[in-house]
């Protein structure tokens, strides 16, 4: 499945650069999004080809968006790009 990286997960004073908010294609409600918890996510850097691996850890809101946690921090180029949900 393809997913779009919308933003880093953030609070009022903190930004978590190893956690991102994903919008998965074909998922538009909380129930379907909760079935994705535990699945792996891969993002590939467009220039260097480095692979960043992560895992979906939770649901955010009622529109089917999910939170994915990666092993290391993602660069800013990840925002607005595509990731793959395995």
C-alpha positions as CSV (number, residue, x, y, z in Angstrom):
1,X,0.0,0.0,0.0
2,X,1.1,3.5,-0.6
3,X,1.0,6.2,2.0
4,X,1.7,9.9,2.0
5,X,3.8,11.4,4.8
6,X,1.9,14.5,6.0
7,X,3.9,15.8,9.0
8,X,6.1,14.9,11.9
9,X,4.2,14.1,15.1
10,X,4.3,17.2,17.2
11,X,2.9,18.9,20.3
12,X,2.8,22.5,21.3
13,X,6.5,22.7,22.2
14,X,8.0,19.5,20.9
15,X,8.5,17.8,17.5
16,X,9.1,14.1,17.3
17,X,11.3,13.6,14.2
18,X,11.3,9.8,14.3
19,X,7.4,9.7,14.3
20,X,5.3,10.8,11.3
21,X,1.7,11.1,10.5
22,X,0.7,9.0,7.4
23,X,-2.4,9.1,5.2
24,X,-2.8,5.6,3.7
25,X,-4.5,5.3,0.3
26,X,-7.9,3.7,0.5
27,X,-8.2,4.2,4.3
28,X,-10.7,6.8,5.3
29,X,-12.0,5.8,8.8
30,X,-10.7,5.0,12.2
31,X,-11.8,1.3,12.1
32,X,-9.9,0.5,8.9
33,X,-6.9,2.4,10.2
34,X,-6.8,0.4,13.4
35,X,-6.3,-2.8,11.4
36,X,-3.0,-1.4,10.1
37,X,-1.4,-1.2,13.6
38,X,1.8,-3.3,13.7
39,X,2.5,-3.3,10.0
40,X,5.9,-2.2,8.7
41,X,6.5,1.1,6.8
42,X,9.5,1.8,4.5
43,X,10.6,5.2,3.2
44,X,13.5,5.4,0.7
45,X,15.6,8.6,0.4
46,X,15.2,9.9,-3.1
47,X,18.9,10.8,-3.7
48,X,21.0,8.4,-1.6
49,X,18.7,5.4,-1.7
50,X,18.9,4.9,2.1
51,X,16.0,2.9,3.5
52,X,14.3,4.0,6.7
53,X,12.2,1.3,8.3
54,X,9.4,1.9,10.8
55,X,6.2,0.5,12.2
56,X,2.6,1.8,12.5
57,X,1.9,2.3,16.3
58,X,-1.4,4.1,16.5
59,X,-4.4,5.9,14.9
60,X,-4.7,9.7,14.9
61,X,-8.1,11.2,14.7
62,X,-11.2,9.9,12.8
63,X,-10.1,10.4,9.2
64,X,-8.0,7.2,9.0
65,X,-4.6,8.7,9.6
66,X,-2.0,6.7,11.4
67,X,1.2,7.4,13.4
68,X,4.4,5.5,12.4
69,X,7.5,5.3,14.5
70,X,10.9,5.0,12.8
71,X,14.2,3.7,14.2
72,X,16.0,6.9,13.5
73,X,15.0,10.4,12.7
74,X,13.7,11.2,9.2
75,X,15.1,14.1,7.2
76,X,12.9,17.0,6.2
77,X,12.7,15.8,2.6
78,X,10.4,13.0,3.9
79,X,7.5,15.4,4.4
80,X,5.1,15.3,1.4
81,X,6.7,12.2,-0.1
82,X,5.5,8.6,-0.4
83,X,6.2,5.7,1.9
84,X,5.2,2.0,1.4
85,X,3.2,0.1,4.0
86,X,4.1,-3.6,3.8
